[in-house]
Amino acid sequence: MKLAMIGFGQAGGKILDRFLEYDASRGTGIIGHSIAVNSAKADLMGLDYVPNENRVLIGQSVVKGHGAGTEPDLGEKCTREDLEEIQSAIDRMVSSEIDAFLIIAGLGGGTGSGGSPVLADHLQRLYVEPIYGLGILPSRDEGGIYNRNAARSFQNFAESVDNLLVFDNDAFKTGGESIGEGYAEINAEIITRFGALFSAGEIEALGDNVAESVVDASEIINTLGEHGITSVGYASESIDPNNESKGLLGRLRGGNSRNDFSTSGDATNRITSLVRKATLGKLTLQAELDSTERALLLVSGPPDALSRKGIDKARKWLENQTECMEVRAGDYPLPNEEKVAAIVVLAGVTDVPRVKDMQRMAIEAEERGEELRSKSEDNLEDLIQYGDDEE
């Protein structure tokens, strides 16, 4: 699937940079055009892979290149002011080569959370290609302000795009690392899951290894649909490529690795196990499976390790778990890969506890803000009254 990727704000720009690194190192060919948009000049200068001519600084008359901080209203104002500058950078792409747009933004700050829905609305008016969003939710311990921003931006972004793919930092945050290390690990998780999904079926990556059941851009587009939010599950297991052709004789000679796909039964069982892990394990956004409207299953790995029977069996299991009949499935052969991976896309999910929790935190933050403002007004009145008494 070939995308025009737009990294919006600090988090969006960094993730876009990682996508470009992934695309270059693996030769997936998923990025047809890339643009980084920010109101902070320093963040744009810190990128490594986005071409300089595609780095767009917005809102200079509003924030003077210092960023919108945690103020989505400022981010929205900066974006509206410089939509033409963003469009000029987009116009450099060859639109006939693009399957869809992907706007990447952190939803807890100012620039991405305030500006990304504005850009999505703008692109919807101009292009027939789908406009998708990849929204990054802040973790709970980032505080009420970030969660308040995210709750508001989440709703606006979801209404502006054809589908909002979501990654919840809170589900992947681990303790013990520095802030920089923590975000680097989280960004790596984002690239692993969504990079594997979007690279499915790209001819440049497949070469002569055509899948038995191709999952191409149209299958992904049909799964994402024209509305809703999406969560993605992922599970992988390393294999020993030297054991692939040993068969019984090889196992008798000691080639009985637990990761050996030496028989079709082994491949079938391993695939169904990985799909279960991907679905029931850590999703990019935790959701109740039976609230899924559409689903997609993709299994990638060395051709000899892929089993059509295993994929069919896993697809039927996924249908039972999600209780939806619109479940697509396919394989993605990668001859030089040393692992088998299962990607599960749950589109149109509606029962999402994290979103409800985020909205609750936003309400609490707003109530605390009103309480502080009330106290401040009372204190000011007391000071004024004190001054009157002194006179």
Secondary structure, 3 states (H helix, E strand, C coil): CCEEEEEEHHHHHHHHHHHHHHHHHHCCCCEEEEEEEECEHHHHHCCCCCCHHHEEECCHHHHCCECCCCCHHHHHHHHHHCHHHHHHHHCCCCHHHCCEEEEEEECCCCHHHHHHHHHHHHHHHHCCCCEEEEEEECCHHHCHHHHHHHHHHHHHHHHHCCEEEEEEHHHHCCCCCCHHHHHHHHHHHHHHHHHHHHCCCCHHHHCCCCCCCCCCHHHHHHHHCCCCEEEEEEEEEECCHHHCCCHHHHHHCCCCCCCCCCCHHHHHHHHHHHHHHHHHCCECCCCCHHHCCEEEEEEEECHHHCCHHHHHHHHHHHHHHHCCCCEEEEEEECCCCCEEEEEEEEECCCCCHHHHHHHHHHHHHHHHHHHHHHHHHHHHHHHHHHHHHHC
